[in-house]
Amino acid sequence: MTLGEVLLRLAIPSPGRFETTRQLDVQLGGAEANVAATAARLGLRTAWISAVPANPWGERVRRELESHGVDCAHVRLRPDTRLGVYYVEYGAPPRPIRIVYDRRDSAFAGLTPEDVDWEPVRQAGLVHLTGITPALGAGPRAIVERALREAPVVSFDVNYRARLWKPDEAREVILGFLPRVRYLFAGAEEARTVFGLTGPPEGLIAGLARLAPAATVVLLQGEAGSLALDGTRLYRPTRRHSVQVVDPIGAGDAYAAGFLWSLRRNRSLQEAVDAAAAVAAIKCSLWGDIAPITPADVEEALGGSPTVRR
């Protein structure tokens, strides 16, 4: 089960810019929903708790996530509210990808713990949360705090957003969450920026493990790969994937989905790291926050994808 906000994603196709574009590509995206959708496509039973406006955009969100296999029965339709939006400008090197958010007063931002049915959370095998939700306001933060108390097993992705809160505020809030977390995902830059950790990747992940003593910790390093630490043992992907990057947005969510999917299938931690790296690589080769992938795609990537499949 996941809990969080979905945004309408309006992307400017590269090499266009905000000031020159005449068209926008319409997609949906949200970290927690991305994880739920990818995990559902891989075969897990998943559900998503959220709120969307009671209008055609809200209906589209529910229909699209349901089409991926996500149970949206716990999504509230709120009248006279809006769907948050984010705009993406895809830069070609040396220009970076630029994102502009317009999410204030969204349907989800007004959600409170009293609006949530907590029984499904108590019954879930695993609940995935991120650091985006508590940054959205008092109501969403209270929901995450309640979810941490109700969920039997918690997965947490730091997912720091500098446009939502400052590092010191994020650090104070997230440190209070970490003792309850069983699986922790963080980027190398997040480890440095939010938690003030320094040193090589091995030092960063060891520092995160000290902050979340009950967690298996995963450090995401982008093109440099990933590390997982369980106790004193480090795990790295055994295969390096050659990727032509089409759209890197959502790659971290795809990694988390692949990792959790593999563990829920009772695979080893090494197998989970390998599967997660493959899912993230496949995601980068596809357009959109949510990657339309299958278990067969993952097995093919792990086995060495052919250039042409006939």
Rosetta silent file (secondary structure, phi, psi, omega in degrees, C-alpha in Angstrom):
SEQUENCE: MTLGEVLLRLAIPSPGRFETTRQLDVQLGGAEANVAATAARLGLRTAWISAVPANPWGERVRRELESHGVDCAHVRLRPDTRLGVYYVEYGAPPRPIRIVYDRRDSAFAGLTPEDVDWEPVRQAGLVHLTGITPALGAGPRAIVERALREAPVVSFDVNYRARLWKPDEAREVILGFLPRVRYLFAGAEEARTVFGLTGPPEGLIAGLARLAPAATVVLLQGEAGSLALDGTRLYRPTRRHSVQVVDPIGAGDAYAAGFLWSLRRNRSLQEAVDAAAAVAAIKCSLWGDIAPITPADVEEALGGSPTVRR
SCORE:     score description
SCORE:     0.000 S_00000001
   1 L     0.000  140.803  175.160    0.000    0.000    0.000 S_00000001
   2 E  -125.403  163.741 -175.983    1.178    3.522   -0.749 S_00000001
   3 E  -146.062  118.762 -179.711   -0.064    6.915    0.374 S_00000001
   4 L   171.055 -172.287 -172.959    0.568   10.231   -1.379 S_00000001
   5 L   -99.920  144.822  168.718   -0.307   12.777   -4.037 S_00000001
   6 L  -109.462  140.243  177.719   -0.547   12.470   -7.810 S_00000001
   7 E  -115.047  153.235  168.813    0.146   15.466  -10.024 S_00000001
   8 E   -78.123  124.459 -178.471   -0.762   16.257  -13.587 S_00000001
   9 E  -103.366  119.500  178.498    2.537   16.257  -15.492 S_00000001
  10 E  -114.829  108.716 -172.403    2.788   18.653  -18.437 S_00000001
  11 E  -107.027  139.752  175.021    6.051   18.140  -20.291 S_00000001
  12 E   -93.414  114.094 -178.244    7.721   20.283  -22.922 S_00000001
  13 L   -60.379  136.177  176.035    9.312   17.954  -25.460 S_00000001
  14 L   -65.040  140.414   10.387   13.056   18.472  -25.851 S_00000001
  15 L   -99.650   27.523 -179.470   14.598   20.687  -27.138 S_00000001
  16 L   -66.422  164.254  178.876   11.717   23.103  -26.464 S_00000001
  17 L  -128.409  163.743  179.666   11.756   25.632  -23.642 S_00000001
  18 L   -52.350  -42.072 -172.389    9.093   27.132  -21.396 S_00000001
  19 L   -79.585  -10.687 -176.002    9.178   30.391  -23.334 S_00000001
  20 L  -119.704  -14.268 -172.483    8.905   28.839  -26.780 S_00000001
  21 L   -66.724  147.444  176.055    6.761   25.704  -26.499 S_00000001
  22 L  -118.467    0.277  179.609    3.396   25.494  -28.255 S_00000001
  23 L  -148.948  156.428 -179.832    2.416   22.061  -26.969 S_00000001
  24 L  -133.544  138.948  176.486    2.549   20.003  -23.785 S_00000001
  25 E   -90.039  130.015 -174.968    2.597   16.253  -23.288 S_00000001
  26 E   -97.841  123.066  174.532    0.053   15.096  -20.672 S_00000001
  27 E  -140.521  174.645  172.764    1.035   12.426  -18.142 S_00000001
  28 E  -118.797  149.727  178.117    0.389   11.683  -14.472 S_00000001
  29 E  -161.759  146.065  175.822    3.036   11.301  -11.804 S_00000001
  30 L  -174.304  132.557 -168.491    3.537   11.053   -8.074 S_00000001
  31 H   -52.157  -49.991 -175.799    6.263    9.194   -6.209 S_00000001
  32 H   -69.201  -41.426  177.925    4.057    6.874   -4.167 S_00000001
  33 H   -66.731  -34.534  176.024    1.623    6.180   -7.005 S_00000001
  34 H   -59.050  -43.995  179.642    4.574    5.522   -9.330 S_00000001
  35 H   -64.632  -45.621 -179.211    5.773    2.821   -6.937 S_00000001
  36 H   -60.527  -44.456 -177.001    2.285    1.334   -6.595 S_00000001
  37 H   -67.099  -43.897 -179.580    1.727    1.235  -10.367 S_00000001
  38 H   -66.357  -42.704  178.624    5.107   -0.292  -11.188 S_00000001
  39 H   -63.264  -38.299  178.251    4.793   -2.880   -8.419 S_00000001
  40 H   -64.622  -41.871  179.584    1.284   -3.740   -9.629 S_00000001
  41 H   -64.444  -27.919  178.632    2.525   -4.189  -13.189 S_00000001
  42 H   -83.231   -9.918  173.455    5.181   -6.553  -11.849 S_00000001
  43 L   120.680   -1.228  177.900    2.541   -8.651  -10.137 S_00000001
  44 L   -82.551  149.924  169.786    2.065   -7.379   -6.565 S_00000001
  45 L   -78.562  117.911 -176.313   -1.354   -6.588   -5.128 S_00000001
  46 E  -129.987  153.203  175.776   -1.141   -2.844   -4.481 S_00000001
  47 E  -137.793  158.061 -177.066   -3.425   -0.082   -3.262 S_00000001
  48 E  -132.498  127.898  175.271   -3.090    3.688   -3.119 S_00000001
  49 E  -102.820  128.921 -178.776   -4.550    6.073   -0.516 S_00000001
  50 E  -169.205 -170.387  172.580   -5.012    9.656   -1.655 S_00000001
  51 E  -140.943  139.552  178.268   -7.477   12.391   -2.576 S_00000001
  52 E  -134.460  160.370  179.164   -8.259   13.795   -6.008 S_00000001
  53 E   -68.056  147.560  176.870  -10.732   16.424   -7.209 S_00000001
  54 L   -82.033   69.858  179.138  -14.272   15.321   -7.977 S_00000001
  55 L  -152.364  179.444 -176.984  -13.962   16.268  -11.638 S_00000001
  56 H   -57.838  -31.404  177.959  -12.780   14.649  -14.889 S_00000001
  57 H   -67.104  -41.652  176.867   -9.101   15.023  -13.934 S_00000001
  58 H   -62.460  -40.759  177.495   -9.679   13.158  -10.686 S_00000001
  59 H   -64.602  -37.634  179.147  -11.522   10.427  -12.549 S_00000001
  60 H   -63.978  -41.325  178.772   -8.691   10.166  -15.052 S_00000001
  61 H   -57.286  -49.986 -177.892   -6.174    9.672  -12.237 S_00000001
  62 H   -63.697  -44.602 -178.965   -8.176    6.815  -10.758 S_00000001
  63 H   -62.488  -42.389 -176.600   -8.861    5.173  -14.123 S_00000001
  64 H   -67.443  -43.339  179.258   -5.245    5.356  -15.210 S_00000001
  65 H   -67.593  -37.379  176.410   -3.847    3.901  -11.997 S_00000001
  66 H   -63.896  -32.332  178.813   -6.506    1.191  -12.015 S_00000001
  67 H   -65.519  -24.828  176.067   -5.475    0.331  -15.572 S_00000001
  68 L   -85.084   -9.442  179.152   -2.015   -0.510  -14.187 S_00000001
  69 L   106.987    9.965 -178.194   -3.593   -2.754  -11.547 S_00000001
  70 E   -87.204  132.546  174.985   -3.666   -0.393   -8.539 S_00000001
  71 E   -76.273  116.419 -178.683   -6.631   -0.619   -6.155 S_00000001
  72 L  -109.344   22.578 -178.048   -7.993    2.936   -5.852 S_00000001
  73 L   -64.990  -21.232 -177.462  -10.954    2.124   -3.602 S_00000001
  74 L  -100.970   17.089  177.314   -9.408    4.219   -0.818 S_00000001
  75 E   -93.006  123.835 -178.787   -8.987    7.380   -2.921 S_00000001
  76 E   -86.645  138.352  172.577  -11.341   10.160   -1.850 S_00000001
  77 E   -96.264  119.602 -176.018  -13.050   12.404   -4.411 S_00000001
  78 E  -112.679  118.093 -179.839  -13.133   15.954   -3.030 S_00000001
  79 L   -69.266  155.090  175.636  -15.457   18.514   -4.663 S_00000001
  80 L    57.444   36.438  174.459  -14.323   22.069   -5.382 S_00000001
  81 L  -127.036 -179.816 -176.593  -10.640   21.162   -5.241 S_00000001
  82 E  -130.337  160.445  172.520   -7.881   20.933   -7.826 S_00000001
  83 L   -92.238  129.241  175.769   -5.275   18.516   -9.080 S_00000001
  84 L   -63.021  155.852 -176.495   -1.731   19.709   -8.532 S_00000001
  85 E  -130.377  145.199  164.495    0.380   20.263  -11.652 S_00000001
  86 E  -135.278  142.217 -177.467    4.042   20.129  -12.484 S_00000001
  87 E  -107.300  137.753 -177.807    5.691   21.325  -15.687 S_00000001
  88 E  -122.386  129.129  170.740    8.830   19.731  -17.092 S_00000001
  89 E  -109.308  114.757 -178.134   11.345   21.229  -19.507 S_00000001
  90 L   -85.087  108.900  178.479   13.576   18.481  -20.889 S_00000001
  91 L   -86.875  149.797  170.006   17.038   19.880  -21.394 S_00000001
  92 L  -102.369  136.860 -176.824   19.694   18.359  -23.606 S_00000001
  93 L   -48.777  134.564   13.649   23.212   18.529  -22.079 S_00000001
  94 L   -91.107    7.537  178.410   24.533   20.881  -20.905 S_00000001
  95 L   -78.710  133.920  178.421   20.998   22.138  -20.039 S_00000001
  96 L   -81.792  167.391  167.912   19.424   20.302  -17.073 S_00000001
  97 L   -70.476  133.630  179.298   15.841   19.123  -16.753 S_00000001
  98 E  -118.795  138.111 -178.178   13.840   21.927  -15.123 S_00000001
  99 E  -126.073  134.101  175.704   10.645   21.422  -13.132 S_00000001
 100 E  -120.544  126.042 -179.082    8.078   24.006  -12.034 S_00000001
 101 E   -98.429  144.791  171.793    5.425   22.996   -9.474 S_00000001
 102 E  -140.026   79.581 -171.720    1.888   24.338   -9.125 S_00000001
 103 L  -125.827    2.912 -177.829    0.421   22.201   -6.359 S_00000001
 104 L   -60.745  138.823  176.976   -0.725   24.606   -3.648 S_00000001
 105 L    60.515   35.364  176.913   -4.205   23.861   -2.204 S_00000001
 106 E   -74.582  168.566  178.527   -4.548   20.594   -4.097 S_00000001
 107 L   -57.564  -40.681 -178.002   -7.176   17.993   -3.179 S_00000001
 108 H   -71.804  -35.519 -176.711   -4.539   15.906   -1.413 S_00000001
 109 H   -60.694  -24.576  179.938   -3.019   18.827    0.530 S_00000001
 110 H   -90.620    1.416 -178.556   -6.311   19.219    2.399 S_00000001
 111 L   -72.745  143.656  178.166   -6.498   15.572    3.471 S_00000001
 112 L  -126.236  165.659  178.566   -6.315   14.833    7.228 S_00000001
 113 H   -57.731  -30.112  179.886   -5.910   11.601    9.243 S_00000001
 114 H   -68.071  -19.312  179.985   -9.637   11.655    9.966 S_00000001
 115 H   -84.217   -6.763 -172.619  -10.314   11.299    6.224 S_00000001
 116 L  -105.367  135.849  170.841   -8.397    8.007    5.980 S_00000001
 117 L   -83.594  111.586 -172.122   -9.683    4.500    6.662 S_00000001
 118 L   -86.736  -10.016 -179.079   -6.760    3.052    8.632 S_00000001
 119 H   -61.406  -44.615  177.084   -7.889   -0.566    8.693 S_00000001
 120 H   -61.317  -31.395  177.823   -6.398   -1.368    5.236 S_00000001
 121 H   -66.484  -42.019  179.021   -3.117    0.189    6.390 S_00000001
 122 H   -64.103  -31.722 -175.610   -3.050   -2.107    9.434 S_00000001
 123 H   -89.798  -10.624 -176.147   -3.705   -5.124    7.209 S_00000001
 124 L   -68.436  144.221  175.730   -1.180   -4.264    4.489 S_00000001
 125 L   -68.750  -30.538  179.762    1.899   -6.431    4.145 S_00000001
 126 L  -158.309  140.111  177.435    3.984   -3.308    3.548 S_00000001
 127 E  -119.026  126.321 -178.460    3.267    0.429    3.404 S_00000001
 128 E  -104.514  126.301  179.927    5.463    2.689    1.263 S_00000001
 129 E  -126.350  164.092  176.759    5.826    6.370    2.208 S_00000001
 130 E  -137.534  166.189  178.436    8.042    9.215    1.037 S_00000001
 131 L   -76.086   -2.541  176.782    9.450   12.486    2.319 S_00000001
 132 L   -72.462  -45.704 -173.082    7.346   14.438   -0.172 S_00000001
 133 H   -58.749  -48.845 -179.189    4.061   13.961    1.695 S_00000001
 134 H   -66.965  -14.238  178.376    5.079   15.447    5.079 S_00000001
 135 H   -83.054   -6.651 -173.362    6.456   18.496    3.241 S_00000001
 136 H   -87.401   -7.324  179.579    3.011   19.349    1.818 S_00000001
 137 L   142.480  177.400 -175.000    1.486   20.724    5.026 S_00000001
 138 H   -63.586  -41.880 -179.195    0.200   19.900    8.478 S_00000001
 139 H   -63.220  -55.140  177.833   -2.521   17.503    7.308 S_00000001
 140 H   -58.910  -37.093  178.656   -0.321   15.340    5.072 S_00000001
 141 H   -63.828  -41.427  178.647    2.430   15.323    7.727 S_00000001
 142 H   -64.975  -33.737  177.544   -0.040   14.091   10.327 S_00000001
 143 H   -64.244  -44.244  178.793   -1.166   11.376    7.905 S_00000001
 144 H   -63.504  -43.093  179.302    2.408   10.109    7.534 S_00000001
 145 H   -60.144  -41.593  178.589    2.897   10.172   11.313 S_00000001
 146 H   -68.586  -41.267  179.436   -0.292    8.138   11.771 S_00000001
 147 H   -60.273  -38.436  178.825    0.675    5.727    8.984 S_00000001
 148 H   -64.241  -30.453  177.834    3.994    5.068   10.701 S_00000001
 149 H   -79.789  -33.392 -173.614    2.105    4.058   13.839 S_00000001
 150 H   -87.544  -32.228 -172.647   -0.487    1.924   12.048 S_00000001
 151 L   -74.574  136.742  177.362    1.578    0.102    9.405 S_00000001
 152 L   -70.823  -36.286  179.252    3.122   -3.250   10.345 S_00000001
 153 L  -137.117  131.975 -175.929    6.068   -2.779    7.946 S_00000001
 154 E  -120.821  132.937  168.304    7.207    0.569    6.500 S_00000001
 155 E  -109.420  135.711 -175.470    9.271    1.401    3.445 S_00000001
 156 E  -136.724  128.913  176.091   10.412    5.030    3.233 S_00000001
 157 E  -109.508  122.540 -176.554   12.019    7.004    0.409 S_00000001
 158 L   -56.532  -46.950  173.742   13.581   10.309    1.515 S_00000001
 159 L    42.532   54.342 -177.690   12.669   11.953   -1.821 S_00000001
 160 L   -67.425  132.936  177.285   13.812   15.398   -0.691 S_00000001
 161 L  -121.567  107.550 -175.897   12.259   18.333   -2.573 S_00000001
 162 L   -62.663  -23.870 -179.828   14.117   21.601   -2.034 S_00000001
 163 L   -80.314   -8.630 -179.188   11.123   23.598   -3.292 S_00000001
 164 L  -101.796  -35.688  177.943    8.921   22.200   -0.544 S_00000001
 165 L  -159.254  164.450 -179.078   11.101   22.574    2.564 S_00000001
 166 L   -82.123  156.940 -178.292   14.573   23.419    3.838 S_00000001
 167 H   -57.867  -39.396 -177.068   17.120   20.704    4.682 S_00000001
 168 H   -66.939  -37.188  177.192   17.058   21.413    8.431 S_00000001
 169 H   -68.193  -44.457  178.620   13.250   21.069    8.598 S_00000001
 170 H   -59.979  -43.677 -179.529   13.318   17.912    6.493 S_00000001
 171 H   -60.942  -46.877 -178.180   16.064   16.450    8.678 S_00000001
 172 H   -60.321  -44.278 -177.747   14.195   17.149   11.921 S_00000001
 173 H   -70.469  -49.002 -174.244   10.961   15.593   10.656 S_00000001
 174 H   -68.239  -34.260  177.407   12.440   12.579    8.874 S_00000001
 175 H   -58.949  -31.863  176.986   14.760   11.679   11.750 S_00000001
 176 H   -70.468  -21.559  179.874   11.628   11.180   13.825 S_00000001
 177 H   -83.529  -34.133 -164.217   10.347    8.685   11.253 S_00000001
 178 H   -59.769  -33.548  178.810   13.453    6.553   10.794 S_00000001
 179 H   -60.373  -20.415 -178.608   13.249    4.329   13.913 S_00000001
 180 H   -95.671   -0.723 -171.447   10.004    2.834   12.476 S_00000001
 181 L   -91.607  132.659  177.105   11.372    2.238    8.976 S_00000001
 182 L   -94.738  -34.019  177.261   12.220   -1.274    7.733 S_00000001
 183 E  -130.116  122.955 -176.835   13.438   -0.311    4.237 S_00000001
 184 E  -118.138  128.574  176.146   15.046    3.077    3.633 S_00000001
 185 E  -114.833  132.831  177.694   15.832    4.565    0.206 S_00000001
 186 E  -151.365  144.223  173.899   17.939    7.716   -0.129 S_00000001
 187 E   -81.436  156.935  179.731   19.983    9.363   -2.843 S_00000001
 188 H   -59.788  -42.262  178.939   23.634   10.165   -2.258 S_00000001
 189 H   -67.109  -34.047  176.339   22.937   13.901   -2.547 S_00000001
 190 H   -65.172  -38.983  178.182   20.027   13.577   -0.117 S_00000001
 191 H   -60.301  -38.253 -179.977   22.331   11.895    2.390 S_00000001
 192 H   -76.883  -47.722 -172.809   24.657   14.878    2.155 S_00000001
 193 H   -72.936  -47.593 -174.660   22.086   17.677    1.925 S_00000001
 194 L   -81.434  -43.593 -172.346   19.436   16.495    4.380 S_00000001
 195 L  -104.487   -2.892  176.403   21.496   14.534    6.909 S_00000001
 196 L    69.162   22.740 -179.445   24.858   16.269    6.586 S_00000001
 197 L   -80.910  153.737 -178.348   26.723   13.039    5.891 S_00000001
 198 L  -136.109  169.839  175.094   30.073   13.099    4.107 S_00000001
 199 L   102.839 -172.142 -179.253   32.552   10.752    2.519 S_00000001
 200 L   -72.771  171.294 -179.092   32.405    8.014   -0.113 S_00000001
 201 H   -52.349  -40.296 -179.812   29.218    6.000   -0.820 S_00000001
 202 H   -62.456  -35.752  177.378   30.175    3.366    1.740 S_00000001
 203 H   -72.380  -37.153  179.024   30.444    6.068    4.392 S_00000001
 204 H   -63.556  -46.207 -176.307   27.139    7.644    3.387 S_00000001
 205 H   -70.293  -33.037  175.939   25.210    4.387    3.608 S_00000001
 206 H   -65.836  -38.348  177.149   26.825    3.520    6.943 S_00000001
 207 H   -64.943  -40.694  176.856   25.740    6.929    8.252 S_00000001
 208 H   -63.788  -39.062 -179.999   22.174    6.344    7.077 S_00000001
 209 H   -64.299  -33.630  176.915   22.162    2.943    8.755 S_00000001
 210 H   -67.317  -32.242 -179.959   23.094    4.564   12.067 S_00000001
 211 H   -78.226  -26.988 -179.574   20.107    6.896   11.720 S_00000001
 212 L  -125.218   75.048 -168.951   17.728    4.032   10.828 S_00000001
 213 L   -65.358  -20.594 -179.308   19.039    1.139   12.932 S_00000001
 214 L   -96.027    3.350 -169.792   16.197   -1.270   12.104 S_00000001
 215 L  -103.125  146.921  158.312   16.328   -0.668    8.349 S_00000001
 216 E   -81.084  125.751 -171.353   17.842   -2.261    5.317 S_00000001
 217 E  -109.073  135.346  176.519   19.271    0.845    3.639 S_00000001
 218 E  -119.437  127.328  177.091   19.573    1.507   -0.091 S_00000001
 219 E  -106.417  120.307 -179.597   21.752    4.341   -1.425 S_00000001
 220 E   -97.668  131.909 -174.877   20.875    5.487   -4.954 S_00000001
 221 L  -125.194   22.078  179.021   23.680    7.048   -6.992 S_00000001
 222 H    63.429 -131.665 -177.682   22.142    7.613  -10.418 S_00000001
 223 H   -62.946  -21.271 -179.461   24.422    6.478  -13.221 S_00000001
 224 H   -78.418   -5.906  175.689   26.964    5.303  -10.626 S_00000001
 225 L   101.503 -149.074 -175.682   24.548    2.579   -9.503 S_00000001
 226 E  -149.406  161.781  174.352   23.339    1.669   -6.038 S_00000001
 227 E  -132.722  144.757  171.646   24.388    0.153   -2.745 S_00000001
 228 E  -127.183  139.759 -179.495   22.324   -1.770   -0.192 S_00000001
 229 E  -126.523  123.641  176.261   23.387   -2.359    3.396 S_00000001
 230 E  -126.672  105.148 -173.797   21.812   -4.966    5.647 S_00000001
 231 L    70.973 -113.006  179.475   23.605   -5.158    8.958 S_00000001
 232 L  -111.698    0.820 -175.194   27.264   -5.242    8.013 S_00000001
 233 E  -101.371  130.382  178.307   26.947   -6.670    4.493 S_00000001
 234 E   -97.219  143.361  177.904   27.002   -4.480    1.394 S_00000001
 235 E  -127.192  138.007  175.034   25.261   -5.431   -1.849 S_00000001
 236 L  -127.375  153.832  174.565   25.822   -4.005   -5.331 S_00000001
 237 L   -59.129  139.087 -179.962   24.104   -4.839   -8.632 S_00000001
 238 L   -84.721  -12.501  179.440   25.929   -7.678  -10.355 S_00000001
 239 L  -126.392  135.659  174.034   25.095   -6.319  -13.810 S_00000001
 240 L  -100.219  121.695 -175.155   25.674   -2.838  -15.215 S_00000001
 241 L   -91.689  134.458  173.087   22.955   -1.923  -17.716 S_00000001
 242 L   -83.668  119.896 -172.203   23.641    0.094  -20.825 S_00000001
 243 L  -125.573  129.267  166.661   20.829    2.667  -20.984 S_00000001
 244 L   -92.901  107.304 -171.445   19.821    5.197  -23.595 S_00000001
 245 L   -73.966  117.907  175.125   18.089    7.661  -21.294 S_00000001
 246 L   -97.468  -42.524 -177.552   14.730    8.788  -22.643 S_00000001
 247 L  -157.794  106.416 -177.298   13.209   10.042  -19.382 S_00000001
 248 L   -82.568  -10.029 -177.849   14.956    9.696  -15.985 S_00000001
 249 L   -67.033  128.188 -177.944   12.033   11.072  -13.949 S_00000001
 250 L    94.871   -0.160 -178.119   10.611    8.294  -11.803 S_00000001
 251 H   -65.060  -38.903  178.051   13.718    6.094  -11.948 S_00000001
 252 H   -64.743  -38.517  176.608   14.110    6.124   -8.164 S_00000001
 253 H   -64.874  -40.572  178.338   10.471    5.137   -7.731 S_00000001
 254 H   -62.597  -40.390  177.971   10.964    2.330  -10.241 S_00000001
 255 H   -60.063  -49.148 -179.210   13.996    1.137   -8.283 S_00000001
 256 H   -59.447  -42.491  179.760   11.997    1.071   -5.045 S_00000001
 257 H   -62.778  -44.879  179.652    9.164   -0.812   -6.745 S_00000001
 258 H   -64.689  -38.784  179.786   11.517   -3.406   -8.201 S_00000001
 259 H   -64.573  -50.219 -177.898   13.307   -3.846   -4.886 S_00000001
 260 H   -67.820  -38.517  176.846   10.114   -4.308   -2.862 S_00000001
 261 H   -57.862  -45.936 -178.216    8.551   -6.541   -5.535 S_00000001
 262 H   -65.639  -43.389  179.606   11.529   -8.855   -5.425 S_00000001
 263 H   -65.328  -37.548  179.981   11.593   -9.046   -1.627 S_00000001
 264 H   -69.501  -15.485  174.215    7.848   -9.716   -1.472 S_00000001
 265 L   -92.077   11.563  178.603    8.499  -12.689   -3.763 S_00000001
 266 L    64.729   31.988  174.288   10.894  -14.014   -1.089 S_00000001
 267 L   -84.115  162.095  179.483   13.965  -13.342   -3.190 S_00000001
 268 L   -71.482  165.423  178.815   17.355  -12.673   -1.605 S_00000001
 269 H   -64.236  -36.993  176.521   18.629   -9.159   -1.010 S_00000001
 270 H   -62.776  -42.189  178.001   21.156   -9.588   -3.823 S_00000001
 271 H   -65.143  -35.354  178.432   18.357  -10.603   -6.182 S_00000001
 272 H   -66.268  -41.946  178.180   16.314   -7.592   -5.015 S_00000001
 273 H   -63.992  -41.935  179.540   19.187   -5.207   -5.750 S_00000001
 274 H   -65.991  -44.399  179.764   19.674   -6.734   -9.200 S_00000001
 275 H   -64.219  -41.885 -179.250   15.956   -6.628  -10.017 S_00000001
 276 H   -62.732  -42.932  178.830   15.643   -3.037   -8.793 S_00000001
 277 H   -62.855  -38.445  178.417   18.562   -1.884  -10.917 S_00000001
 278 H   -66.840  -43.544 -179.906   17.016   -3.557  -13.959 S_00000001
 279 H   -62.608  -43.285  179.271   13.588   -1.983  -13.346 S_00000001
 280 H   -63.891  -40.034  179.094   15.156    1.479  -12.937 S_00000001
 281 H   -64.504  -43.366  178.237   17.195    1.050  -16.123 S_00000001
 282 H   -61.926  -42.808 -179.845   14.118    0.004  -18.096 S_00000001
 283 H   -57.190  -43.574 -177.876   12.205    2.981  -16.697 S_00000001
 284 H   -62.372  -22.338 -179.589   14.894    5.404  -17.924 S_00000001
 285 L   -87.038   -0.418 -175.298   14.404    4.061  -21.449 S_00000001
 286 L  -123.711  150.564 -178.645   10.665    4.877  -21.386 S_00000001
 287 L   -83.750  139.324  175.857    8.681    8.117  -21.412 S_00000001
 288 L   106.167  158.500  179.003    6.573    9.094  -18.415 S_00000001
 289 L   -68.309  -36.608 -177.902    6.736    8.785  -14.636 S_00000001
 290 L  -102.833  125.427 -176.901    5.129    5.331  -14.695 S_00000001
 291 L   -92.944  125.402  176.672    6.856    2.720  -16.806 S_00000001
 292 L   -77.714   81.165 -175.587    4.644    0.203  -18.663 S_00000001
 293 L  -118.336  167.813  179.994    6.844   -2.799  -17.850 S_00000001
 294 L  -132.819  163.543  173.895    6.333   -6.503  -17.168 S_00000001
 295 H   -57.370  -32.907  178.655    8.242   -9.204  -15.264 S_00000001
 296 H   -63.846  -36.421  176.328    9.364  -10.545  -18.640 S_00000001
 297 H   -60.637  -41.644 -178.298   11.050   -7.192  -19.357 S_00000001
 298 H   -67.232  -46.100  179.611   12.965   -7.482  -16.085 S_00000001
 299 H   -60.922  -39.054  178.792   14.034  -11.073  -16.708 S_00000001
 300 H   -64.644  -42.772  179.572   15.199  -10.119  -20.197 S_00000001
 301 H   -64.951  -39.092  179.463   17.236   -7.187  -18.841 S_00000001
 302 H   -68.547  -28.063 -179.713   18.809   -9.396  -16.184 S_00000001
 303 H   -88.803   -6.448 -176.698   19.696  -11.955  -18.824 S_00000001
 304 L    97.532   95.921 -174.112   21.168   -9.408  -21.240 S_00000001
 305 L   -67.263  136.854  174.016   18.679   -7.770  -23.578 S_00000001
 306 L   -73.594  157.165  177.173   19.114   -8.398  -27.308 S_00000001
 307 L   -66.409  -38.935  178.131   19.383   -5.421  -29.627 S_00000001
 308 L  -131.807  131.441  175.306   16.405   -6.688  -31.614 S_00000001
 309 L  -105.330  112.670 -177.689   13.776   -9.130  -30.395 S_00000001
 310 L  -107.661    0.000    0.000   12.231  -11.006  -33.364 S_00000001
